């Protein structure tokens, strides 16, 4: 008897450990109970998905039955979706319709989210608002100290994102003021910058693509957003394939999987073949071992290795610019990209080879000297980026010790930089083998 109880205990422990590895169910939590009830009232049939906490991806959805390729993962009725149609049928509708110049669909949705969040208990969308993140980790929300540790091309894009949101806020202030009759409090305190930043991030990170017909009350920006409660708990994986679209027959937004998924495993969808810099910029996270990941080489870094005395230098830069070879130059898991090699080949052309620049852009071999110099400079750039990445990782670990409040943000940038380091080290290895093969 004792023996079998021990075995059962071991089994139970193993089962408990397995369930922790798979994910801990959150379905009993009040906010999810309320959300499911709210969705059911709007016609959502309970599916095989359960909210759960996963050790590596955080909050997500697990399946209670094995999924095969072609299976329907989720079908969310139109009534559950939050679109510009929802906004226009609310009390904000008449204010949007008469405002000139017309607001964008994005601002309409931001305004609705801020107003509903402010309404609190009175909001019809409260069960959904309660499960939305309170804070985000898109670059626009990162502290200046953290942004400065991003790789240079991403740092530039992060600053552009900040400018975009700030300009959006400034240009919408007059419209927000026009909503004063709807509120007892001053609209300036309700629709402040941090409220807009939160709403913008909610839409930027969580909306599904759904095309709506153009309405006169909106500006000409495309109206392609829909917030999808519950469905937006599905996390991204670069290794799965899904088909996602609005089904006109069922009037529901449906996701079908092209991958298999075991019972009690996390169900993933794919946001697209994005590298980690794009994922961080648009969604505020990075995916480990992302096959699409790349390390970008800025034009400044590229040109640092070529003598300023080269008489054809300006002409070469001009050719690269005209043929769009100064952007998207990368190192990937399979080494330097063809674009990066091509740009470096052209910059490495000798004075007597310069007339062959067109052949270079087509990928032709110009000379053994040109090939060797290109490889040498590519290896130097790779080495420089490895050192720069290691230096950034050192700064991150020091800041993590000193600034407890920035730990989450710093951990995110650290994950990005560690993935970059792996890619660069792999590229360095590939370049070393290439170099040995050509000597």
C-alpha positions as CSV (number, residue, x, y, z in Angstrom):
1,X,0.0,0.0,0.0
2,X,2.7,2.4,1.0
3,X,4.6,1.8,-2.2
4,X,1.6,2.6,-4.5
5,X,0.9,5.8,-2.5
6,X,4.5,6.9,-3.1
7,X,4.1,6.2,-6.7
8,X,0.8,8.1,-6.8
9,X,2.5,11.0,-5.0
10,X,5.3,11.0,-7.5
11,X,2.8,10.9,-10.3
12,X,0.8,13.8,-8.8
13,X,4.0,15.8,-8.4
14,X,5.0,15.0,-12.0
15,X,1.5,16.0,-13.1
16,X,1.7,19.2,-11.1
17,X,5.1,20.0,-12.5
18,X,3.9,19.2,-16.0
19,X,0.9,21.6,-15.6
20,X,3.3,24.3,-14.4
21,X,5.5,23.8,-17.4
22,X,2.5,23.9,-19.7
23,X,0.8,26.9,-18.0
24,X,-1.2,27.7,-15.0
25,X,-4.9,28.2,-15.7
26,X,-6.3,31.6,-14.9
27,X,-9.9,30.8,-15.8
28,X,-11.1,31.0,-12.2
29,X,-9.8,34.6,-11.8
30,X,-12.7,37.1,-11.5
31,X,-11.6,39.3,-14.5
32,X,-11.7,36.3,-16.8
33,X,-15.0,34.9,-15.4
34,X,-16.5,38.4,-16.0
35,X,-15.0,38.6,-19.5
36,X,-16.3,35.1,-20.5
37,X,-19.8,36.0,-19.2
38,X,-19.8,39.3,-21.1
39,X,-18.7,37.6,-24.3
40,X,-21.3,34.9,-23.9
41,X,-24.0,37.6,-23.7
42,X,-22.7,38.9,-27.0
43,X,-23.0,35.5,-28.7
44,X,-19.5,34.0,-28.2
45,X,-19.7,30.2,-27.8
46,X,-17.3,28.8,-25.2
47,X,-14.3,27.4,-27.1
48,X,-11.6,25.0,-26.0
49,X,-9.3,27.9,-25.0
50,X,-8.5,28.8,-21.4
51,X,-6.6,31.8,-20.2
52,X,-3.4,30.7,-18.5
53,X,0.0,32.0,-17.2
54,X,3.0,30.6,-19.0
55,X,6.5,30.8,-17.6
56,X,8.1,31.9,-20.8
57,X,5.4,34.0,-22.6
58,X,3.4,35.3,-19.7
59,X,-0.4,35.5,-20.2
60,X,-1.8,33.5,-23.1
61,X,-4.4,30.9,-24.1
62,X,-4.1,27.1,-23.7
63,X,-6.2,24.5,-25.5
64,X,-8.1,21.8,-23.7
65,X,-8.1,19.6,-26.7
66,X,-5.5,18.7,-29.3
67,X,-5.6,20.9,-32.4
68,X,-5.0,19.6,-35.9
69,X,-4.1,21.6,-39.0
70,X,-7.2,23.2,-40.4
71,X,-9.0,23.3,-37.0
72,X,-10.9,26.5,-36.0
73,X,-9.1,28.0,-33.0
74,X,-11.6,30.8,-32.2
75,X,-14.6,32.5,-33.8
76,X,-15.5,35.9,-32.3
77,X,-18.9,37.3,-33.3
78,X,-19.0,40.8,-34.8
79,X,-20.8,42.1,-31.6
80,X,-17.7,41.4,-29.6
81,X,-15.4,43.4,-31.8
82,X,-14.6,47.0,-30.9
83,X,-14.4,49.1,-34.2
84,X,-15.0,52.6,-35.3
85,X,-18.7,51.5,-35.8
86,X,-18.8,50.9,-32.0
87,X,-17.4,54.4,-31.4
88,X,-19.9,56.1,-33.8
89,X,-22.9,54.4,-32.1
90,X,-21.7,55.7,-28.7
91,X,-22.3,59.2,-27.2
92,X,-19.0,60.2,-28.9
93,X,-20.6,59.7,-32.4
94,X,-22.3,63.0,-32.8
95,X,-19.2,64.9,-31.7
96,X,-17.0,63.0,-34.2
97,X,-19.5,63.5,-37.0
98,X,-19.5,67.3,-36.7
99,X,-15.8,67.9,-36.0
100,X,-13.8,69.5,-38.7
101,X,-11.3,68.7,-40.0
102,X,-12.4,65.0,-39.5
103,X,-10.5,62.9,-36.9
104,X,-8.7,59.8,-38.0
105,X,-10.2,56.3,-37.2
106,X,-7.2,55.8,-34.9
107,X,-8.0,58.9,-32.8
108,X,-11.7,57.9,-32.7
109,X,-10.7,54.5,-31.2
110,X,-8.2,56.1,-28.8
111,X,-10.9,58.6,-27.6
112,X,-13.4,55.8,-27.0
113,X,-10.9,53.7,-25.0
114,X,-9.9,56.7,-22.8
115,X,-13.6,57.7,-22.3
116,X,-14.7,54.1,-21.4
117,X,-11.7,53.7,-19.0
118,X,-12.7,57.0,-17.3
119,X,-16.3,55.8,-17.0
120,X,-15.1,52.9,-14.9
121,X,-18.0,50.8,-13.5
122,X,-20.5,52.5,-15.8
123,X,-18.7,51.4,-19.0
124,X,-20.4,48.7,-21.1
125,X,-16.9,47.5,-22.0
126,X,-15.6,47.2,-18.4
127,X,-15.0,43.4,-18.5
128,X,-12.7,43.9,-21.5
129,X,-11.0,47.0,-20.2
130,X,-10.2,45.1,-16.9
131,X,-8.1,42.5,-18.8
132,X,-6.1,45.0,-20.9
133,X,-2.5,45.7,-19.8
134,X,-2.2,48.7,-17.5
135,X,1.2,49.5,-19.0
136,X,3.1,48.7,-22.2
137,X,6.7,48.2,-23.2
138,X,6.6,49.7,-26.7
139,X,9.6,52.1,-27.2
140,X,7.2,55.1,-26.8
141,X,6.8,54.0,-23.1
142,X,10.4,53.3,-22.4
143,X,12.5,55.6,-20.2
144,X,15.2,57.6,-21.9
145,X,18.0,55.6,-20.2
146,X,16.5,52.4,-21.7
147,X,16.0,53.8,-25.2
148,X,19.6,54.9,-25.3
149,X,20.6,51.2,-25.0
150,X,18.7,50.1,-28.0
151,X,20.7,49.3,-31.2
152,X,21.2,52.5,-33.3
153,X,18.7,51.9,-36.1
154,X,15.9,50.9,-33.6
155,X,16.8,53.8,-31.3
156,X,16.1,56.2,-34.3
157,X,12.7,54.4,-34.9
158,X,11.9,54.6,-31.2
159,X,12.4,58.4,-31.3
160,X,10.2,58.6,-34.4
161,X,7.5,56.7,-32.6
162,X,7.6,59.1,-29.6
163,X,7.3,62.1,-32.0
164,X,4.4,60.5,-33.8
165,X,2.4,59.9,-30.5
166,X,3.3,63.4,-29.2
167,X,2.1,65.0,-32.5
168,X,-1.0,63.0,-32.4
169,X,-1.7,64.2,-28.9
170,X,-1.0,67.9,-29.7
171,X,-3.2,67.8,-32.9
172,X,-6.1,66.2,-31.0
173,X,-6.3,68.5,-28.0
174,X,-8.9,70.8,-29.6
175,X,-11.1,67.8,-30.5
176,X,-10.8,66.5,-26.9
177,X,-11.9,69.9,-25.6
178,X,-15.0,69.7,-27.8
179,X,-16.2,66.7,-25.8
180,X,-16.5,68.7,-22.5
181,X,-20.3,68.6,-22.5
182,X,-20.1,64.8,-22.0
183,X,-17.9,65.0,-18.8
184,X,-18.2,66.5,-15.4
185,X,-14.4,66.7,-15.1
186,X,-12.2,68.8,-17.2
187,X,-11.3,67.0,-20.5
188,X,-7.7,68.2,-20.1
189,X,-7.3,65.9,-17.1
190,X,-9.1,62.9,-18.7
191,X,-7.5,63.1,-22.1
192,X,-4.0,63.8,-21.0
193,X,-0.8,62.6,-22.7
194,X,-0.4,59.4,-20.7
195,X,-4.0,58.4,-21.3
196,X,-3.5,58.8,-25.1
197,X,-0.1,56.9,-24.9
198,X,-1.9,54.0,-23.2
199,X,-4.8,54.0,-25.7
200,X,-2.4,54.3,-28.7
201,X,-0.3,51.3,-27.4
202,X,-3.5,49.3,-26.8
203,X,-4.5,49.8,-30.5
204,X,-1.0,49.5,-31.9
205,X,-0.2,46.2,-30.1
206,X,-3.6,44.5,-30.0
207,X,-5.8,45.3,-33.0
208,X,-6.6,42.8,-35.7
209,X,-6.7,43.8,-39.4
210,X,-10.3,44.4,-40.5
211,X,-11.1,46.6,-43.5
212,X,-14.1,49.0,-43.0
213,X,-15.7,51.1,-45.7
214,X,-14.6,54.7,-45.8
215,X,-16.8,57.1,-43.8
216,X,-17.1,60.8,-44.5
217,X,-16.8,61.7,-40.8
218,X,-13.3,60.3,-40.7
219,X,-10.1,61.5,-42.3
220,X,-8.7,59.5,-45.3
221,X,-6.4,57.3,-43.2
222,X,-7.4,53.6,-43.7
223,X,-10.0,52.3,-41.3
224,X,-8.6,48.9,-40.7
225,X,-8.6,48.4,-36.9
226,X,-10.7,46.1,-34.7
227,X,-10.0,45.2,-31.1
228,X,-10.9,41.6,-30.4
229,X,-11.5,40.7,-26.7
230,X,-10.2,37.3,-25.6
231,X,-8.8,36.6,-29.1
232,X,-6.1,39.2,-28.3
233,X,-4.8,37.0,-25.5
234,X,-3.2,34.7,-28.1
235,X,0.5,35.2,-28.2
236,X,2.9,35.3,-31.2
237,X,5.2,32.6,-32.4
238,X,7.3,32.9,-35.6
239,X,7.0,29.1,-36.0
240,X,3.3,28.7,-36.5
241,X,1.0,29.5,-39.4
242,X,-2.6,30.5,-39.2
243,X,-5.4,31.9,-41.4
244,X,-7.2,34.8,-39.8
245,X,-10.0,36.8,-41.4
246,X,-13.6,38.1,-41.0
247,X,-16.1,35.5,-42.2
248,X,-18.9,37.3,-44.0
249,X,-21.2,34.3,-43.7
250,X,-20.9,33.8,-40.0
251,X,-20.3,37.5,-39.3
252,X,-17.4,36.5,-37.0
253,X,-13.7,37.0,-37.0
254,X,-12.1,33.5,-37.3
255,X,-8.7,32.0,-36.8
256,X,-7.8,28.6,-38.2
257,X,-4.5,26.9,-37.5
258,X,-2.2,25.3,-40.0
259,X,-0.1,23.8,-37.2
260,X,-0.7,21.0,-34.7
261,X,-1.1,21.8,-31.0
262,X,-1.1,19.2,-28.2
263,X,-3.8,19.3,-25.4
264,X,-3.0,21.7,-22.6
265,X,-0.3,23.5,-24.7
266,X,-0.3,27.2,-25.4
267,X,-2.0,28.1,-28.7
268,X,0.0,30.6,-30.8
269,X,-0.8,32.8,-33.8
270,X,1.7,34.5,-36.0
271,X,1.7,38.3,-36.4
272,X,3.9,38.0,-39.5
273,X,7.5,37.2,-40.4
274,X,8.9,40.0,-38.2
275,X,12.4,40.4,-36.8
276,X,12.8,41.2,-33.1
277,X,13.4,44.9,-33.7
278,X,10.1,45.1,-35.5
279,X,8.4,43.1,-32.8
280,X,9.7,45.3,-30.1
281,X,8.8,48.5,-32.0
282,X,5.3,47.4,-32.8
283,X,4.3,45.1,-30.0
284,X,6.7,45.7,-27.1
285,X,8.2,42.1,-26.9
286,X,11.0,40.0,-28.5
287,X,10.8,36.3,-29.6
288,X,13.7,34.1,-28.6
289,X,15.3,32.1,-31.4
290,X,13.3,34.0,-33.9
291,X,14.3,32.7,-37.4
292,X,13.5,36.1,-38.9
293,X,15.8,38.1,-36.6
294,X,18.4,40.4,-38.0
295,X,21.0,42.8,-36.8
296,X,20.9,46.0,-38.8
297,X,24.0,47.9,-40.0
298,X,23.5,51.7,-40.1
299,X,24.9,53.7,-43.0
300,X,27.2,55.5,-40.6
301,X,28.8,52.1,-39.5
302,X,28.9,51.0,-43.1
303,X,30.9,54.1,-44.3
304,X,33.3,54.2,-41.3
305,X,35.5,51.5,-42.9
306,X,36.1,53.3,-46.2
307,X,38.7,56.0,-46.7
308,X,37.3,59.5,-47.0
309,X,40.1,60.2,-49.5
310,X,38.6,57.7,-52.1
311,X,37.8,60.1,-55.0
312,X,34.8,58.0,-56.0
313,X,33.4,57.7,-52.5
314,X,30.6,60.3,-53.0
315,X,29.6,58.8,-56.3
316,X,29.5,55.3,-54.7
317,X,27.3,56.6,-51.9
318,X,25.0,58.3,-54.4
319,X,24.6,55.0,-56.4
320,X,23.8,53.1,-53.2
321,X,21.2,55.7,-52.3
322,X,19.6,55.8,-55.7
323,X,19.3,52.0,-55.8
324,X,18.1,51.8,-52.2
325,X,21.2,50.0,-50.9
326,X,21.8,52.1,-47.8
327,X,18.8,50.7,-45.8
328,X,18.0,47.2,-44.5
329,X,21.5,46.0,-44.5
330,X,21.7,43.1,-42.1
331,X,23.4,40.1,-40.4
332,X,21.1,37.1,-39.9
333,X,21.4,33.5,-38.7
334,X,22.9,32.6,-42.1
335,X,25.5,35.4,-42.0
336,X,25.6,38.8,-43.8
337,X,22.7,39.5,-46.1
338,X,23.2,39.7,-49.9
339,X,22.2,43.4,-49.7
340,X,25.0,44.1,-47.1
341,X,27.6,42.2,-49.2
342,X,26.5,44.0,-52.4
343,X,26.7,47.4,-50.7
344,X,30.2,46.6,-49.4
345,X,31.3,45.2,-52.7
346,X,30.4,48.4,-54.4
347,X,32.2,50.5,-51.8
348,X,35.3,48.3,-52.2
349,X,35.6,48.8,-56.0
350,X,39.0,50.0,-57.0
351,X,39.4,53.1,-59.1
352,X,40.0,50.9,-62.2
353,X,36.9,48.8,-61.3
354,X,34.4,51.6,-60.7
355,X,32.9,51.4,-64.2
356,X,31.7,47.9,-63.3
357,X,29.4,49.1,-60.6
358,X,26.2,48.0,-62.4
359,X,27.6,44.4,-62.5
360,X,28.2,44.6,-58.8
361,X,24.6,45.4,-58.1
362,X,23.6,42.3,-60.1
363,X,25.9,40.2,-57.9
364,X,28.7,39.5,-60.4
365,X,32.3,38.8,-59.1
366,X,34.5,41.8,-60.2
367,X,37.9,40.6,-58.9
368,X,39.6,38.4,-56.3
369,X,40.9,41.6,-54.6
370,X,37.4,43.1,-54.4
371,X,36.0,39.8,-53.0
372,X,38.8,39.6,-50.4
373,X,38.4,43.3,-49.3
374,X,34.6,42.9,-49.0
375,X,35.0,39.8,-46.8
376,X,37.6,41.6,-44.6
377,X,35.5,44.7,-44.1
378,X,32.3,42.6,-43.4
379,X,34.2,40.8,-40.7
380,X,35.4,44.1,-39.2
381,X,31.9,45.5,-39.1
382,X,30.6,42.2,-37.5
383,X,33.4,42.4,-34.9
384,X,32.6,46.1,-34.2
385,X,28.9,45.3,-33.7
386,X,29.8,42.3,-31.4
387,X,31.9,44.7,-29.2
388,X,29.2,47.3,-29.2
389,X,26.5,44.7,-28.2
390,X,28.7,43.4,-25.4
391,X,29.3,46.9,-24.1
392,X,25.5,47.6,-24.2
393,X,24.9,44.3,-22.2
394,X,27.4,45.4,-19.6
395,X,25.6,48.8,-19.2
396,X,22.3,47.0,-19.0
397,X,23.4,44.7,-16.2
398,X,24.9,47.7,-14.2
399,X,21.6,49.7,-14.6
400,X,19.6,46.7,-13.5
401,X,21.5,46.7,-10.3
402,X,21.0,50.5,-9.7
403,X,17.5,51.1,-11.1
404,X,15.0,48.5,-9.8
405,X,12.1,50.5,-11.3
406,X,13.5,49.9,-14.8
407,X,14.1,46.2,-14.4
408,X,11.3,45.0,-16.7
409,X,12.2,47.5,-19.5
410,X,15.9,46.7,-19.2
411,X,15.2,42.9,-19.3
412,X,13.4,43.4,-22.6
413,X,16.3,45.3,-24.2
414,X,18.7,42.7,-22.7
415,X,16.8,39.9,-24.5
416,X,17.0,41.8,-27.8
417,X,20.7,42.4,-27.4
418,X,21.4,38.8,-26.3
419,X,19.7,37.5,-29.5
420,X,21.7,40.1,-31.5
421,X,24.9,38.8,-30.0
422,X,24.0,35.2,-30.9
423,X,23.4,36.2,-34.5
424,X,26.6,38.3,-34.8
425,X,28.7,35.4,-33.3
426,X,27.1,33.0,-35.8
427,X,27.8,35.5,-38.6
428,X,31.4,35.9,-37.4
429,X,31.9,32.1,-37.6
430,X,30.4,32.0,-41.1
431,X,32.7,34.8,-42.3
432,X,35.7,33.1,-40.8
433,X,34.9,29.9,-42.7
434,X,34.4,31.9,-45.9
435,X,37.7,33.6,-45.4
436,X,39.5,30.3,-44.9
437,X,37.9,28.9,-48.0
438,X,39.0,31.8,-50.2
439,X,42.6,32.0,-49.1
